[in-house]
Amino acid sequence: MSPYRNLEEYNMDITDEIKEKFSSVIDEIGEDKHREGLLKTPERAAKAMLFLTQGYKQDAEEILKGAMFKEDYDDMVIIKDIELYSLCEHHMLPFFGKAHVAYIPNGHIVGLSKIPRIVDVFARRLQVQERLTHDILECINNTLKPKGVAVVIEASHMCMMMRGVQKQNSVTTTSGFRGQFEKIETRNEFLKLISSDLS
Protein backbone atom coordinates (compact mmCIF):
# COMPACT_ATOMS: atom_id res chain seq x y z
CA MET A 1 0.00 0.00 0.00
CA SER A 2 1.26 3.48 -0.85
CA PRO A 3 2.28 5.59 2.19
CA TYR A 4 0.65 8.61 0.54
CA ARG A 5 -3.02 9.29 1.13
CA ASN A 6 -4.82 12.12 -0.61
CA LEU A 7 -6.78 13.86 2.14
CA GLU A 8 -8.75 16.16 -0.15
CA GLU A 9 -12.42 15.22 -0.17
CA TYR A 10 -15.07 16.79 -2.37
CA ASN A 11 -18.84 16.76 -2.50
CA MET A 12 -19.20 15.37 -6.01
CA ASP A 13 -22.63 16.94 -6.61
CA ILE A 14 -21.20 20.41 -5.97
CA THR A 15 -17.99 19.57 -7.85
CA ASP A 16 -19.98 18.46 -10.90
CA GLU A 17 -22.04 21.68 -10.89
CA ILE A 18 -18.93 23.85 -10.77
CA LYS A 19 -17.24 21.62 -13.37
CA GLU A 20 -20.05 22.33 -15.83
CA LYS A 21 -19.69 26.07 -15.29
CA PHE A 22 -15.94 25.94 -15.95
CA SER A 23 -16.64 23.90 -19.07
CA SER A 24 -18.97 26.66 -20.29
CA VAL A 25 -16.34 29.32 -19.57
CA ILE A 26 -13.77 27.42 -21.64
CA ASP A 27 -16.31 27.31 -24.49
CA GLU A 28 -17.15 31.00 -24.21
CA ILE A 29 -13.55 32.20 -24.40
CA GLY A 30 -13.15 30.35 -27.69
CA GLU A 31 -11.23 27.25 -26.63
CA ASP A 32 -11.99 23.66 -27.57
CA LYS A 33 -13.03 21.94 -24.35
CA HIS A 34 -12.69 18.58 -26.15
CA ARG A 35 -9.00 19.17 -26.83
CA GLU A 36 -6.86 16.54 -25.07
CA GLY A 37 -5.14 18.99 -22.75
CA LEU A 38 -8.46 20.45 -21.60
CA LEU A 39 -10.54 17.29 -21.17
CA LYS A 40 -10.06 17.16 -17.38
CA THR A 41 -9.53 20.88 -16.84
CA PRO A 42 -13.12 21.70 -15.77
CA GLU A 43 -12.98 19.06 -13.03
CA ARG A 44 -9.51 20.10 -11.92
CA ALA A 45 -10.56 23.76 -11.85
CA ALA A 46 -13.70 22.91 -9.85
CA LYS A 47 -11.67 21.01 -7.26
CA ALA A 48 -9.08 23.79 -7.11
CA MET A 49 -11.81 26.38 -6.48
CA LEU A 50 -13.34 24.27 -3.71
CA PHE A 51 -9.92 23.80 -2.12
CA LEU A 52 -9.08 27.51 -2.34
CA THR A 53 -12.38 28.49 -0.69
CA GLN A 54 -12.55 25.79 2.00
CA GLY A 55 -12.36 28.47 4.70
CA TYR A 56 -16.12 28.99 4.42
CA LYS A 57 -16.61 25.56 5.99
CA GLN A 58 -14.14 26.08 8.86
CA ASP A 59 -14.72 27.76 12.22
CA ALA A 60 -11.67 29.81 13.21
CA GLU A 61 -12.89 30.44 16.77
CA GLU A 62 -13.38 26.72 17.41
CA ILE A 63 -9.85 26.04 16.16
CA LEU A 64 -8.46 28.51 18.70
CA LYS A 65 -10.67 27.28 21.54
CA GLY A 66 -9.47 23.73 20.94
CA ALA A 67 -5.87 24.63 21.83
CA MET A 68 -6.09 27.23 24.61
CA PHE A 69 -4.01 26.60 27.72
CA LYS A 70 -3.80 28.43 31.05
CA GLU A 71 -0.40 30.03 31.39
CA ASP A 72 1.02 32.97 33.37
CA TYR A 73 3.28 34.11 30.52
CA ASP A 74 2.46 37.73 29.73
CA ASP A 75 5.11 38.88 27.28
CA MET A 76 4.74 39.25 23.54
CA VAL A 77 4.29 36.11 21.42
CA ILE A 78 5.08 36.61 17.71
CA ILE A 79 4.56 34.24 14.80
CA LYS A 80 6.06 35.91 11.75
CA ASP A 81 6.43 35.12 8.06
CA ILE A 82 3.27 32.99 7.89
CA GLU A 83 2.75 32.17 4.21
CA LEU A 84 -0.69 33.06 2.91
CA TYR A 85 -2.51 32.53 -0.36
CA SER A 86 -5.93 33.96 -1.05
CA LEU A 87 -8.26 34.99 -3.88
CA CYS A 88 -9.17 38.62 -4.51
CA GLU A 89 -12.94 38.91 -4.43
CA HIS A 90 -12.98 41.50 -7.22
CA HIS A 91 -11.33 39.41 -9.95
CA MET A 92 -10.91 35.99 -8.29
CA LEU A 93 -7.19 36.22 -8.98
CA PRO A 94 -4.64 35.18 -6.34
CA PHE A 95 -2.91 37.41 -3.87
CA PHE A 96 -0.12 35.98 -1.77
CA GLY A 97 2.46 36.99 0.78
CA LYS A 98 3.03 36.68 4.48
CA ALA A 99 1.33 37.53 7.74
CA HIS A 100 2.95 38.52 11.02
CA VAL A 101 0.79 37.97 14.10
CA ALA A 102 1.50 38.81 17.74
CA TYR A 103 -0.47 38.70 20.95
CA ILE A 104 0.18 39.39 24.63
CA PRO A 105 -1.44 36.63 26.72
CA ASN A 106 -3.91 37.40 29.47
CA GLY A 107 -3.99 34.11 31.38
CA HIS A 108 -4.16 31.87 28.30
CA ILE A 109 -1.81 30.97 25.49
CA VAL A 110 -2.71 29.09 22.31
CA GLY A 111 -0.90 26.30 20.47
CA LEU A 112 1.49 27.98 18.05
CA SER A 113 0.28 26.04 15.01
CA LYS A 114 -3.23 27.41 15.50
CA ILE A 115 -2.27 30.96 14.52
CA PRO A 116 -1.19 29.94 10.98
CA ARG A 117 -4.34 27.81 10.76
CA ILE A 118 -6.44 30.88 11.57
CA VAL A 119 -4.65 32.79 8.82
CA ASP A 120 -5.48 29.96 6.39
CA VAL A 121 -9.15 29.78 7.41
CA PHE A 122 -9.73 33.42 6.52
CA ALA A 123 -7.38 33.41 3.52
CA ARG A 124 -9.25 30.47 1.98
CA ARG A 125 -12.22 32.67 1.18
CA LEU A 126 -12.86 35.37 -1.40
CA GLN A 127 -11.14 38.29 0.27
CA VAL A 128 -9.72 41.75 0.21
CA GLN A 129 -6.48 42.17 2.14
CA GLU A 130 -7.97 44.80 4.42
CA ARG A 131 -10.77 42.50 5.59
CA LEU A 132 -8.42 39.52 5.87
CA THR A 133 -6.27 41.53 8.30
CA HIS A 134 -9.35 42.53 10.30
CA ASP A 135 -10.79 38.99 10.37
CA ILE A 136 -7.59 37.50 11.80
CA LEU A 137 -7.22 40.32 14.33
CA GLU A 138 -10.80 40.17 15.62
CA CYS A 139 -10.90 36.38 15.81
CA ILE A 140 -7.82 36.27 18.07
CA ASN A 141 -8.95 39.28 20.09
CA ASN A 142 -12.49 37.98 20.69
CA THR A 143 -11.57 34.34 21.33
CA LEU A 144 -8.29 34.48 23.24
CA LYS A 145 -9.08 37.82 24.92
CA PRO A 146 -5.40 38.78 25.22
CA LYS A 147 -3.96 42.03 26.51
CA GLY A 148 -3.20 42.97 22.91
CA VAL A 149 -3.14 41.67 19.32
CA ALA A 150 -1.22 42.85 16.26
CA VAL A 151 -1.50 41.70 12.65
CA VAL A 152 0.55 42.88 9.67
CA ILE A 153 0.07 41.43 6.19
CA GLU A 154 2.35 42.04 3.19
CA ALA A 155 1.03 40.72 -0.12
CA SER A 156 1.37 40.91 -3.88
CA HIS A 157 -1.84 40.95 -5.92
CA MET A 158 -2.08 39.28 -9.31
CA CYS A 159 -4.97 41.59 -10.23
CA MET A 160 -2.40 44.42 -10.17
CA MET A 161 0.44 42.39 -11.67
CA MET A 162 -1.24 40.55 -14.57
CA ARG A 163 -3.94 43.02 -15.57
CA GLY A 164 -4.96 46.63 -14.92
CA VAL A 165 -1.92 48.71 -14.00
CA GLN A 166 0.44 45.70 -14.41
CA LYS A 167 2.85 46.71 -11.65
CA GLN A 168 4.89 43.59 -10.88
CA ASN A 169 6.92 44.93 -7.97
CA SER A 170 4.24 46.53 -5.84
CA VAL A 171 3.52 45.11 -2.38
CA THR A 172 0.50 46.03 -0.27
CA THR A 173 0.86 46.24 3.52
CA THR A 174 -2.09 46.29 5.92
CA SER A 175 -2.05 46.31 9.70
CA GLY A 176 -4.31 46.19 12.70
CA PHE A 177 -3.69 46.67 16.41
CA ARG A 178 -5.76 46.12 19.56
CA GLY A 179 -5.12 46.61 23.27
CA GLN A 180 -1.53 47.17 24.33
CA PHE A 181 -0.39 47.29 20.70
CA GLU A 182 -2.22 50.58 20.37
CA LYS A 183 0.57 52.03 22.54
CA ILE A 184 3.31 53.34 20.30
CA GLU A 185 6.19 51.73 22.23
CA THR A 186 4.63 48.23 22.13
CA ARG A 187 3.72 48.62 18.48
CA ASN A 188 7.25 49.77 17.62
CA GLU A 189 8.77 46.78 19.45
CA PHE A 190 6.57 44.43 17.40
CA LEU A 191 7.37 46.17 14.11
CA LYS A 192 11.10 46.10 14.90
CA LEU A 193 10.99 42.37 15.72
CA ILE A 194 9.13 41.34 12.56
CA SER A 195 11.55 43.32 10.38
CA SER A 196 14.73 41.94 12.00
CA ASP A 197 16.60 38.75 11.23
CA LEU A 198 17.27 37.08 14.59
CA SER A 199 19.08 34.02 13.21
Buried (B, 14 or more C-beta within 10 A) or exposed (E): EEEEEEEEEBEEEEBEEBBEEBBEEBEEEEEEBEEEEBEEBBBEBBBEBBEBBBBEEBEBBEBBEEBBEEEEEEEBBBBBEBEBEBBBEEBEBBBBBBBBBBBBBBBBBBEEEBBBBBBBBBBBBBBBBEBBBBBBBBBBBEBBBBBBBBBBBBBBBBBBBEEEEEEEEEEBEBBBBBBBBEEEEBBEBBBEBBEEEEE
